[in-house]
Amino acid sequence: MTLSAPSLARHALGLALLAAGIQLSSPALAAPCSAAWAEGKTYTANTLASYQGKDYSALVTHTAYVGANWNPASTPSLWRYVADCTASPTPTPTPTPTPTPTPTPTPTPTPTPTPTPTPTPTPTPTPSPGLPKHALIGYWHNFANGAGAPIRVKDVSDDWDVIMISFASDAGDGGVAFQLDPGAGSEADFIADIAAKRAKGKKVVLSLGGQEGRMTLNTSAQVTNFVNTLAALIARYGFDGIDLDLESGAGVSLGSPIINNLITAVKQLKAKVGPGFYLSMAPEHPYVQGGYVAYGSIWGAYLPIIDGLRDELTMIHVQYYNNGGFTYSDGRQLSEGTVDGLVGGSLMLIEGFKVSQGTGWEFKGLRPDQVAFGVPSGPRSAGRGYAPPSVINQALRCLTLLQGCGAVKPKVAYPGFRGAMTWSVNWDKADGYSFSVPVKAQLKTLP
């Protein structure tokens, strides 16, 4: 067969390309993407998710809280890049055939419907049993300082409704330990003292952290150690539960594994201990209200912990001292040691707020009975932020009765507001009970 000139040209070009090793086939495509990453989902360790044309593997189990923007590309502490991927094309839908019309049947008389019973409303969660409506919470320290040697728990004034045993320590690899100071009596005395206080209706709680406290919760094995060691301490000493007083030494920072692992661990611990488990938190205000100004690093880092444990939370008492002022949710600057500071900080927890100057994720408010405020017991017990009892009592009346308010006034009264926390029981005793007596007297008069 004779080839025409154009055919010869095409034939020659094809031979030349083959000789040069040039392939005419389509290039290999990247593997199809895994399910797309989305906020609001919980990802278990090693789960694959895609984001912007790349597959990632979850390093730890965590929840991608809405508004936190913990996407795989920006949180290497939570996700590991695996490979580029190709999104699956959207299939062309098969046309739906037009149905054949069905003849209209002869109508049947409609019977009178049976009235549907009104459903019983879901009850509001019941506050922790045994707590008074308005409580006085104090930290008992298990060490000597300027307030003197530790005191026996049995010698703690009965004005205190909740006694925070301070502090448990980091035993390594997620484990928690507690070593009793000899000045507080023998271990048998300590156990008997706790039982006696609980018999009077007091809560005795083991506090974790403190200013220098450390904690490591980066893996599931460490979560297990945390749960098992704390459950053993609670059973051994008879504690009602735990308090999370995690400060700078604990490494709480947005995007860090400790946040989701701590939420998981506390839920597991409550399942072990039972429904009477007491949980409180005492973060410094930059970790909570600080999220209004900026949401990153330590700023607002406690908010996802509070949100993740809101159903388990008995009470939160933010520390409004040692950190200067903060920005209220309307942009005003509030100072520590003032009525406005104590009222404004409490309202942000009860009414909620949006982070990042009101443009980001919204923290939903807590029940008023879950909220108290934290203050120093006297001028010597903290570096700054001291407020005299008259200011504390005025803030309590403002929140519960709308009386004595300053520039920050609640829109409605919150008669269920829980009360006041202080550092510390020991300093208060050393100062002649100048905090506990007047504040407890005020709490008894609140509605």
C-alpha positions in Angstrom: 0.0 0.0 0.0 1.3 3.4 -0.9 1.2 6.1 1.8 0.3 9.7 1.0 2.7 12.5 2.0 0.8 13.6 5.1 0.5 9.9 6.2 4.3 9.5 5.8 4.9 12.6 7.9 2.7 11.4 10.7 4.3 7.9 10.6 7.8 9.4 10.7 6.9 11.6 13.7 5.5 8.6 15.6 8.7 6.6 15.1 10.8 9.5 16.2 8.9 10.0 19.4 9.1 6.3 20.2 12.8 6.3 19.6 13.3 9.2 22.0 11.3 7.3 24.7 8.5 9.8 24.8 5.2 8.2 26.0 2.0 9.4 24.5 -0.2 7.9 27.3 -1.7 10.1 30.1 0.4 10.7 33.3 -0.5 8.7 36.4 -3.0 10.4 38.7 -2.6 10.8 42.5 -4.6 8.4 44.7 -8.2 9.5 45.5 -8.6 11.7 48.6 -9.9 10.3 51.9 -13.0 11.8 53.5 -12.7 15.6 53.7 -11.7 17.0 57.1 -14.5 19.0 58.8 -15.0 20.9 62.0 -17.2 19.4 64.7 -16.0 15.9 64.1 -14.0 13.7 66.5 -11.0 12.0 64.9 -9.4 8.9 66.4 -5.6 8.4 66.1 -4.5 7.2 62.7 -7.7 8.3 61.0 -7.1 9.6 57.5 -8.7 12.9 56.3 -8.1 15.1 53.3 -7.6 18.9 53.3 -6.8 21.1 50.3 -5.8 18.2 48.1 -3.6 16.4 50.6 -4.2 13.4 52.9 -3.3 13.6 56.6 -3.2 11.0 59.4 -4.4 12.0 62.9 -1.6 11.7 65.5 -3.9 11.6 68.5 -7.6 11.3 69.2 -9.2 14.8 69.2 -12.2 16.8 68.4 -12.0 19.5 65.8 -14.0 22.1 67.7 -16.0 24.5 65.5 -14.3 27.8 65.2 -10.9 26.6 66.5 -9.7 26.0 63.0 -7.5 23.0 63.9 -7.2 22.0 60.3 -4.5 19.5 59.3 -2.4 22.0 57.5 -2.1 24.3 60.5 -1.8 21.9 63.4 1.2 19.6 63.0 0.8 18.5 66.6 -2.5 16.8 65.7 -2.0 15.8 62.0 0.8 14.2 59.9 1.0 14.8 56.1 0.7 11.5 54.2 0.5 12.3 50.4 -1.1 14.4 47.8 -4.5 13.2 46.6 -7.1 13.8 44.0 -10.7 14.6 44.9 -13.2 12.1 43.5 -15.2 13.5 40.6 -18.9 14.1 41.2 -20.8 11.3 39.3 -23.3 12.4 36.8 -26.7 11.6 38.2 -28.9 9.1 36.4 -32.0 10.8 35.1 -35.1 9.8 37.1 -37.7 8.3 34.8 -41.1 10.1 34.8 -43.5 7.9 36.9 -46.7 6.7 35.4 -49.6 8.5 37.0 -51.5 6.4 39.5 -55.3 6.6 39.2 -56.8 8.6 42.1 -58.6 6.2 44.5 -62.0 6.9 46.0 -61.4 8.9 49.2 -61.9 7.0 52.5 -63.3 9.0 55.4 -60.5 10.1 57.7 -61.0 8.9 61.3 -60.7 11.3 64.2 -57.0 11.3 65.3 -56.1 10.2 68.8 -54.6 13.2 70.7 -50.8 12.9 71.0 -49.8 13.2 74.7 -47.5 16.1 75.6 -44.0 14.8 76.0 -42.4 15.1 79.4 -39.6 17.8 79.2 -36.0 16.7 79.8 -35.1 17.8 83.3 -32.3 20.3 83.9 -29.1 18.7 85.2 -29.2 18.6 89.0 -26.4 20.5 90.7 -23.9 18.4 92.8 -25.7 16.9 95.8 -24.5 18.1 99.2 -23.3 21.5 98.0 -25.2 24.5 99.5 -26.8 26.8 97.0 -24.0 29.4 97.6 -20.6 27.9 98.5 -17.3 29.0 100.0 -14.4 27.2 98.4 -10.8 27.2 99.7 -7.5 25.7 98.9 -5.7 23.9 101.7 -2.0 23.7 101.1 0.0 20.6 101.8 3.3 22.5 102.4 4.7 25.2 104.7 5.0 28.8 103.5 4.5 32.3 104.9 1.2 31.2 106.4 3.0 28.6 108.6 3.1 24.8 108.7 0.3 22.8 107.2 -2.8 22.4 109.4 -4.8 19.2 110.0 -7.9 18.9 107.8 -10.0 18.4 110.9 -8.9 21.9 112.0 -10.2 23.6 108.9 -13.2 25.9 109.8 -16.6 24.5 109.0 -17.3 27.8 107.1 -15.6 26.1 104.1 -18.0 24.1 102.0 -15.3 22.8 99.6 -11.8 22.0 100.7 -9.2 21.7 97.8 -6.3 19.6 98.8 -3.3 21.2 97.1 -1.6 19.7 95.3 -1.2 16.3 93.6 2.0 16.0 91.6 3.2 14.6 88.3 4.5 11.1 88.6 5.6 10.9 85.0 4.1 9.3 81.9 0.7 10.6 82.8 0.6 9.3 86.3 -0.4 11.3 89.3 0.9 11.1 92.9 0.2 12.6 96.3 2.7 12.9 99.1 1.3 14.1 102.5 3.3 16.6 104.4 4.2 15.3 107.9 2.9 18.5 109.4 -0.6 17.6 108.3 -0.6 14.5 110.5 -0.3 10.8 109.7 -1.9 9.2 106.7 -4.4 7.5 108.9 -5.2 10.9 110.5 -5.6 12.5 107.1 -8.0 9.8 105.9 -10.0 10.1 109.1 -10.1 13.9 108.8 -11.4 13.7 105.3 -14.1 11.2 106.2 -15.2 13.5 109.1 -15.5 16.5 106.9 -17.5 14.6 104.3 -19.8 13.3 107.0 -20.6 17.0 107.7 -21.6 17.5 104.1 -18.3 19.1 103.0 -16.6 18.3 99.7 -12.9 17.3 99.9 -11.3 17.4 96.4 -7.7 16.7 95.2 -6.3 19.6 93.2 -3.9 19.0 90.3 -1.4 21.5 89.1 -0.8 24.8 90.8 1.7 27.5 89.8 4.6 25.0 89.2 2.5 21.9 88.5 3.3 19.8 85.5 1.3 17.2 83.6 2.0 15.1 80.5 -0.9 13.7 78.5 0.3 13.2 74.9 -0.6 9.6 74.3 -3.4 7.1 75.0 -1.1 5.2 77.3 -0.6 8.3 79.4 -4.3 8.9 79.5 -4.7 5.4 81.0 -2.1 6.0 83.6 -3.7 9.3 84.5 -7.1 7.7 85.0 -5.9 4.7 86.9 -3.6 6.5 89.3 -6.2 9.2 90.1 -8.9 6.6 90.6 -6.6 4.8 93.1 -5.9 8.1 95.0 -9.6 8.9 95.2 -10.4 5.5 96.6 -7.4 5.5 99.0 -8.1 8.9 100.6 -11.8 9.3 100.1 -11.7 12.4 97.9 -15.0 13.5 96.2 -13.2 14.2 92.9 -10.6 16.4 91.3 -9.8 20.1 90.6 -7.9 21.1 87.5 -5.7 24.0 88.5 -3.5 23.8 85.4 -1.3 26.9 84.9 1.8 27.7 82.9 3.8 24.5 83.9 1.1 22.2 82.5 1.6 23.2 78.9 -2.0 24.0 78.1 -2.0 25.6 74.7 -4.4 25.7 71.9 -3.8 22.8 69.5 -1.7 20.8 72.0 -2.6 17.1 72.6 -3.2 17.7 76.3 -6.6 19.4 75.6 -8.4 16.5 74.0 -6.6 13.9 76.0 -7.5 15.7 79.3 -11.2 15.7 78.2 -11.0 12.0 77.4 -9.2 11.2 80.6 -11.7 13.0 82.9 -14.7 11.4 81.2 -13.1 8.0 81.7 -12.3 8.9 85.4 -15.9 9.8 86.1 -17.0 6.5 84.6 -14.7 4.7 87.0 -15.6 6.8 90.1 -19.4 7.1 89.5 -22.0 9.8 89.1 -21.1 11.6 92.4 -17.7 12.5 90.9 -16.9 16.2 91.7 -15.0 18.2 89.0 -13.9 21.8 89.3 -11.5 24.0 87.4 -9.4 27.1 88.5 -7.7 28.5 85.4 -6.1 31.9 85.3 -8.2 34.4 83.4 -5.9 34.7 80.3 -6.7 31.1 79.6 -10.4 31.9 79.6 -11.5 35.5 79.2 -8.2 36.1 77.3 -9.7 34.3 74.4 -12.0 37.2 73.7 -9.0 39.3 72.6 -6.9 36.6 70.9 -7.6 32.9 70.4 -4.2 31.2 70.2 -1.4 29.8 72.3 -2.5 30.1 76.0 -5.1 32.8 75.2 -8.5 31.1 75.6 -6.8 27.6 75.7 -9.1 26.5 78.6 -12.2 27.2 76.7 -12.3 23.9 74.7 -11.6 22.0 78.0 -14.5 23.7 79.7 -16.7 23.2 76.7 -15.8 19.5 76.3 -16.4 18.8 80.0 -19.4 21.1 80.6 -21.7 18.1 81.4 -19.2 16.8 83.9 -18.3 20.1 85.5 -19.5 20.9 89.0 -17.9 24.3 89.3 -15.4 26.7 87.7 -13.7 29.5 89.7 -11.4 31.5 87.4 -8.5 33.2 89.2 -9.0 36.9 88.9 -5.6 37.8 90.4 -1.8 37.8 89.6 -2.4 38.5 85.9 -3.6 42.2 85.7 -6.8 43.3 84.0 -8.7 41.8 81.0 -11.0 42.8 78.2 -14.8 42.4 78.8 -17.0 41.1 76.0 -18.1 44.6 75.1 -14.5 45.8 74.7 -14.1 47.6 78.1 -11.0 47.0 80.1 -11.7 45.6 83.6 -9.3 45.4 86.5 -8.6 42.7 89.0 -9.7 43.3 92.6 -12.8 45.3 91.6 -16.6 44.7 91.5 -16.6 45.2 87.8 -13.8 42.7 87.2 -15.5 40.0 89.3 -18.9 40.6 87.8 -17.7 41.0 84.2 -15.6 37.8 84.3 -18.4 35.8 85.8 -20.9 37.1 83.2 -18.6 36.0 80.3 -18.8 32.5 81.7 -22.5 32.5 82.3 -23.6 34.3 79.1 -20.9 33.1 76.8 -18.9 35.1 74.2 -17.3 34.8 70.8 -13.5 34.6 70.7 -11.1 36.8 68.6 -12.9 40.1 69.3 -16.3 38.6 68.7 -15.5 37.3 65.3 -14.7 33.6 66.0 -15.9 30.5 67.7 -18.7 31.1 70.2 -18.2 29.7 73.8 -21.7 28.9 75.0 -22.4 30.0 78.6 -22.5 27.7 81.6 -25.3 27.3 84.2 -25.0 30.0 87.0 -24.6 27.3 89.6 -21.5 26.1 87.8 -19.8 29.5 88.2 -17.9 31.1 91.1 -15.1 33.6 91.2 -11.6 33.2 92.6 -9.8 35.8 94.7 -6.9 36.0 97.2 -7.9 35.6 100.9 -5.7 38.5 101.9 -3.0 41.0 100.8 -0.2 38.5 101.6 -1.6 35.4 99.8 -1.2 36.7 96.2 1.1 39.1 94.3 -1.8 41.3 93.1 -5.5 41.4 92.6 -6.5 41.5 96.3 -10.0 42.7 97.0 -11.3 43.3 100.5 -14.4 41.3 101.6 -16.6 44.4 101.1 -15.8 44.3 97.4 -16.3 40.6 97.2 -19.6 40.8 98.9 -20.7 43.7 96.7 -19.9 41.6 93.6 -21.9 38.7 95.0 -25.0 40.9 95.6 -24.7 42.4 92.2 -24.7 39.0 90.5 -27.5 37.5 92.6 -29.7 40.6 93.5 -28.6 43.3 91.0 -27.6 45.4 94.0 -24.4 47.3 94.4 -23.3 46.9 90.8 -20.7 49.2 89.2 -20.4 50.0 85.5 -20.9 46.3 84.6 -24.5 45.3 85.5 -26.1 42.0 84.6 -29.3 42.2 82.4 -30.9 39.8 84.8 -30.1 38.6 88.3 -28.5 35.2 88.7 -29.7 34.0 92.1 -28.1 30.6 91.4 -24.6 32.0 91.2 -22.5 29.5 93.2 -20.1 31.7 95.3 -16.5 32.5 96.0 -13.2 30.6 95.9 -10.0 31.7 97.6 -6.3 31.0 97.9 -6.1 29.9 100.7 -7.6 28.3 103.8 -4.1 28.4 105.4 -3.6 32.1 104.8 -7.1 32.9 106.0 -6.4 31.1 109.3 -3.1 33.0 109.6 -4.9 36.3 109.0 -7.5 35.6 111.7 -10.3 34.4 109.3 -10.6 37.9 107.9 -11.9 36.5 104.6 -14.0 33.4 105.4 -16.1 34.9 108.2 -17.5 38.0 106.4 -17.8 36.3 103.0 -19.5 33.2 104.4 -21.9 35.5 106.3 -22.8 37.2 103.0 -23.3 33.9 101.2 -25.8 32.9 103.8 -28.0 35.9 103.0 -28.1 35.5 99.3 -31.4 34.3 97.6 
